[in-house]
Amino acid sequence: MIADLLQVPDELSARVPAEQRGPGLGRDAVRLLVSRGAAEVGHHAFGELPDLLAAGDVLVVNTSRTLPAAVDGRVGDGRGRGEPVVVHFSTRADRWHPAGRAMAGRWAVELRSPDGHGSTRPRAGGPAGIVVRLPGGARLALEGPVDPGSVRLWWARVTGARVTELMRRHGRPIRYGYTDRDQPLAAYQTVFAVEAPGGGSAEMPSAARPFTPELVARLVSKGVQFAPVSLHTGVASAEAFEPPYPERFAVPPVTAWLVNAVRARRGAAGRRHRGAGGAPAGRIVAVGTTAVRALESAAGPDGRVRAAAGWTDLVVTPERGVRAVDGLLTGLHEPTASHLLMLEAVASVTADGEALRRAYAAAVRGRYLWHEFGDLHLVLPD
C-alpha cells in the first residue's frame, strides 16, 4: 500500500479554491498528473485535458449537488448551555435502505467538536439517546451506530424541522481544518450538478470541480462525450482504510446505452485493426471515485452496464477489479484512504501497484496539492 511508503507534507494541502490563489485565475487553474500504463508519468495543466483525450472517449460525471450539510448545535435538554457540536448530515435513509424499512426518515450523522477556528475536530461518537438542540427549535436524537464496528456515524431522528429545510436555512458546507476559511456553497458545486428532490451529497464530488463551461465546450468540440450518473456521497472517511458506507446512486438508461455502445464499437474496431499498432478510441473515463462506484454498481460480470437506481454497498478493490471503467480522473487521496484501493483497481487494468506508487511519489516531489481544492490525477491505459 502507498501508506507504507508515502508521507504527504501538511503544506501540500490546498487551503483555498484555485480561483482565489491569484488574480485572473479560474477553477481550472490546477495541475494534472497523468499516469499511462506501467511507466509513464506526465505533468500538465488541467486546461490541457482536451489534448489528452480523443474523439469517442466518454467522461462519466456525477451530477449530485453538494448540500450545506454542517449545522451547529448543542448537546443537552435545554436546562444548560450544553456542549457545542457541529452536526455533519451524511446520508438520508429511506424505506429501501439496506438497514431496513424501519430506517425511513432517519439520517446518518457525525458529531464533531468546533476547533475555535471555524473548522472542527473529531469527537467521540454517541452515546445513544443524547439529544442535540438545533437552530429553530429542532431536536436531533441519536439512536445507534450505523456500523457496530465504528461509532463515528450514528443513525439519528430529527424532530421539529425537515432536515433539508434546516440545512438550507442554517447549514454550510462541511469544512476541514486544512482549509483557511469558510467558502460559499457555490464554491462546492460542480458545473455538472443538478437539482434532485431529496438528493445531494454531504461532500462535493470534487474531481469535477475544475471543469468550466468553456472547457466542457472544448471537450465536446473535440468529440468527447459526457455520460451522467448520480451518487450521493456521505461524509469522508476519517478512519484509516475505513470503507465507504452504502450510498444512493442512479445510472440512467441513456448512460448505460452510451457506455455499452462505445465499448462494443471499440471492441469491433480492435478486432478489425488487430496488430495495426494503435488502440481504438472509446475509453470510458470516470470523473471521480463516486462515478466509478455508481457505474460499476450497474455493471454485470460481463461488463455490460444496465440502468439501475437504489443503494450500493460496492467497494471496488484490486481483487474485484473494474468491469466498465477504463480510466479515472480523480483528486489526490490520503495514503490511508480506502479510495486508493479503487485507484489500484483502475491502474491494474494495464499496470501494477507500483505504477500508482510512482505516480504519488512524483506528485509529492512535484508539490502537487491535495484535497477537494487541489490538483488532479488522470489514470489512463497505456
DALINLIN-V606720 format. One record per residue. N is the residue number from 1. RES is the residue in three letters. SS is DSSP state (helix for helix, strand for strand, loop for the rest). NEAR is the number of other C-alpha atoms within 8 Angstrom. Layout:
n: [N	N]
res: [RES	RES]
ss: [SS	SS]
near: [NEAR	NEAR]
//
This chain:
n: [1	2	3	4	5	6	7	8	9	10	11	12	13	14	15	16	17	18	19	20	21	22	23	24	25	26	27	28	29	30	31	32	33	34	35	36	37	38	39	40	41	42	43	44	45	46	47	48	49	50	51	52	53	54	55	56	57	58	59	60	61	62	63	64	65	66	67	68	69	70	71	72	73	74	75	76	77	78	79	80	81	82	83	84	85	86	87	88	89	90	91	92	93	94	95	96	97	98	99	100	101	102	103	104	105	106	107	108	109	110	111	112	113	114	115	116	117	118	119	120	121	122	123	124	125	126	127	128	129	130	131	132	133	134	135	136	137	138	139	140	141	142	143	144	145	146	147	148	149	150	151	152	153	154	155	156	157	158	159	160	161	162	163	164	165	166	167	168	169	170	171	172	173	174	175	176	177	178	179	180	181	182	183	184	185	186	187	188	189	190	191	192	193	194	195	196	197	198	199	200	201	202	203	204	205	206	207	208	209	210	211	212	213	214	215	216	217	218	219	220	221	222	223	224	225	226	227	228	229	230	231	232	233	234	235	236	237	238	239	240	241	242	243	244	245	246	247	248	249	250	251	252	253	254	255	256	257	258	259	260	261	262	263	264	265	266	267	268	269	270	271	272	273	274	275	276	277	278	279	280	281	282	283	284	285	286	287	288	289	290	291	292	293	294	295	296	297	298	299	300	301	302	303	304	305	306	307	308	309	310	311	312	313	314	315	316	317	318	319	320	321	322	323	324	325	326	327	328	329	330	331	332	333	334	335	336	337	338	339	340	341	342	343	344	345	346	347	348	349	350	351	352	353	354	355	356	357	358	359	360	361	362	363	364	365	366	367	368	369	370	371	372	373	374	375	376	377	378	379	380	381	382]
res: [MET	ILE	ALA	ASP	LEU	LEU	GLN	VAL	PRO	ASP	GLU	LEU	SER	ALA	ARG	VAL	PRO	ALA	GLU	GLN	ARG	GLY	PRO	GLY	LEU	GLY	ARG	ASP	ALA	VAL	ARG	LEU	LEU	VAL	SER	ARG	GLY	ALA	ALA	GLU	VAL	GLY	HIS	HIS	ALA	PHE	GLY	GLU	LEU	PRO	ASP	LEU	LEU	ALA	ALA	GLY	ASP	VAL	LEU	VAL	VAL	ASN	THR	SER	ARG	THR	LEU	PRO	ALA	ALA	VAL	ASP	GLY	ARG	VAL	GLY	ASP	GLY	ARG	GLY	ARG	GLY	GLU	PRO	VAL	VAL	VAL	HIS	PHE	SER	THR	ARG	ALA	ASP	ARG	TRP	HIS	PRO	ALA	GLY	ARG	ALA	MET	ALA	GLY	ARG	TRP	ALA	VAL	GLU	LEU	ARG	SER	PRO	ASP	GLY	HIS	GLY	SER	THR	ARG	PRO	ARG	ALA	GLY	GLY	PRO	ALA	GLY	ILE	VAL	VAL	ARG	LEU	PRO	GLY	GLY	ALA	ARG	LEU	ALA	LEU	GLU	GLY	PRO	VAL	ASP	PRO	GLY	SER	VAL	ARG	LEU	TRP	TRP	ALA	ARG	VAL	THR	GLY	ALA	ARG	VAL	THR	GLU	LEU	MET	ARG	ARG	HIS	GLY	ARG	PRO	ILE	ARG	TYR	GLY	TYR	THR	ASP	ARG	ASP	GLN	PRO	LEU	ALA	ALA	TYR	GLN	THR	VAL	PHE	ALA	VAL	GLU	ALA	PRO	GLY	GLY	GLY	SER	ALA	GLU	MET	PRO	SER	ALA	ALA	ARG	PRO	PHE	THR	PRO	GLU	LEU	VAL	ALA	ARG	LEU	VAL	SER	LYS	GLY	VAL	GLN	PHE	ALA	PRO	VAL	SER	LEU	HIS	THR	GLY	VAL	ALA	SER	ALA	GLU	ALA	PHE	GLU	PRO	PRO	TYR	PRO	GLU	ARG	PHE	ALA	VAL	PRO	PRO	VAL	THR	ALA	TRP	LEU	VAL	ASN	ALA	VAL	ARG	ALA	ARG	ARG	GLY	ALA	ALA	GLY	ARG	ARG	HIS	ARG	GLY	ALA	GLY	GLY	ALA	PRO	ALA	GLY	ARG	ILE	VAL	ALA	VAL	GLY	THR	THR	ALA	VAL	ARG	ALA	LEU	GLU	SER	ALA	ALA	GLY	PRO	ASP	GLY	ARG	VAL	ARG	ALA	ALA	ALA	GLY	TRP	THR	ASP	LEU	VAL	VAL	THR	PRO	GLU	ARG	GLY	VAL	ARG	ALA	VAL	ASP	GLY	LEU	LEU	THR	GLY	LEU	HIS	GLU	PRO	THR	ALA	SER	HIS	LEU	LEU	MET	LEU	GLU	ALA	VAL	ALA	SER	VAL	THR	ALA	ASP	GLY	GLU	ALA	LEU	ARG	ARG	ALA	TYR	ALA	ALA	ALA	VAL	ARG	GLY	ARG	TYR	LEU	TRP	HIS	GLU	PHE	GLY	ASP	LEU	HIS	LEU	VAL	LEU	PRO	ASP]
ss: [loop	helix	helix	helix	loop	loop	loop	loop	loop	helix	helix	helix	strand	loop	loop	loop	loop	helix	helix	helix	loop	loop	loop	loop	loop	loop	loop	loop	loop	loop	strand	strand	strand	strand	strand	strand	loop	loop	loop	strand	strand	strand	strand	strand	strand	helix	helix	helix	helix	helix	helix	helix	loop	loop	loop	loop	loop	strand	strand	strand	strand	strand	loop	loop	loop	strand	loop	loop	loop	strand	strand	strand	strand	strand	strand	loop	loop	loop	loop	loop	loop	loop	strand	strand	strand	strand	strand	strand	strand	strand	strand	strand	loop	loop	loop	loop	loop	loop	loop	loop	helix	helix	helix	loop	loop	loop	strand	strand	strand	strand	strand	strand	strand	strand	loop	loop	loop	loop	loop	strand	strand	strand	loop	loop	loop	loop	loop	loop	loop	loop	strand	strand	strand	strand	helix	helix	helix	loop	strand	strand	strand	strand	strand	strand	strand	strand	strand	loop	loop	strand	strand	strand	strand	strand	strand	strand	strand	strand	strand	loop	loop	loop	helix	helix	helix	helix	helix	helix	helix	helix	loop	strand	loop	loop	loop	loop	loop	loop	loop	loop	loop	loop	loop	loop	helix	helix	helix	helix	loop	loop	loop	loop	loop	loop	loop	loop	loop	loop	loop	loop	strand	loop	loop	loop	loop	helix	helix	helix	loop	loop	loop	loop	helix	helix	helix	helix	helix	helix	helix	helix	helix	helix	loop	loop	strand	strand	strand	strand	strand	strand	strand	strand	loop	loop	loop	loop	loop	loop	loop	loop	loop	loop	loop	loop	loop	loop	strand	strand	strand	strand	strand	loop	helix	helix	helix	helix	helix	helix	helix	helix	helix	helix	helix	helix	helix	helix	helix	helix	helix	helix	helix	helix	loop	loop	loop	loop	loop	loop	loop	loop	loop	loop	loop	strand	strand	strand	strand	loop	helix	helix	helix	helix	helix	helix	helix	helix	helix	loop	strand	loop	loop	loop	loop	loop	strand	loop	loop	strand	strand	strand	strand	strand	loop	loop	loop	loop	loop	loop	loop	loop	loop	loop	loop	loop	loop	loop	strand	strand	strand	strand	strand	loop	loop	loop	loop	loop	loop	loop	helix	helix	helix	helix	helix	helix	helix	helix	helix	loop	loop	loop	loop	loop	helix	helix	helix	helix	helix	helix	helix	helix	helix	helix	helix	helix	helix	loop	loop	loop	loop	strand	loop	loop	loop	loop	loop	strand	strand	strand	strand	strand	loop	loop]
near: [5	8	8	5	6	9	6	8	6	5	4	10	12	13	8	10	11	13	11	8	8	6	6	5	11	7	12	11	12	12	11	12	14	12	16	11	12	11	7	7	10	7	8	9	10	12	8	8	8	10	6	6	8	12	9	11	14	13	12	13	15	16	11	16	14	14	12	13	15	13	13	12	12	12	12	13	8	7	5	6	7	8	7	10	12	13	13	14	13	14	13	8	12	10	9	10	11	6	6	8	9	6	11	10	8	12	12	14	13	12	13	12	11	12	8	6	5	8	10	13	9	7	7	6	10	11	6	8	8	10	11	12	14	12	9	5	8	11	11	12	12	14	10	9	12	10	7	6	4	8	12	9	13	15	13	13	11	12	8	7	10	8	7	7	8	11	14	8	6	9	12	12	15	10	8	7	8	7	11	7	6	7	7	8	11	5	7	12	11	13	9	9	10	7	7	8	4	5	9	11	16	18	13	12	14	12	12	13	12	11	11	9	7	6	9	9	8	9	11	9	7	9	10	14	10	8	12	11	16	13	16	13	15	12	9	5	10	5	5	8	8	9	7	8	6	9	12	11	13	12	16	11	9	7	12	12	10	9	13	10	8	11	11	8	9	11	8	8	9	10	7	6	8	7	5	5	5	6	5	7	9	13	12	14	13	14	16	16	11	11	15	12	12	15	13	12	8	11	13	9	6	6	8	10	14	11	11	9	9	8	11	10	8	7	8	11	10	11	5	7	11	11	11	12	14	12	14	17	13	12	14	11	9	7	11	9	11	11	8	10	10	13	10	13	15	15	17	11	10	9	10	10	9	8	13	12	9	8	11	9	9	9	10	9	7	6	7	11	11	14	11	9	13	15	14	14	13	12	12	12	10	6]
//
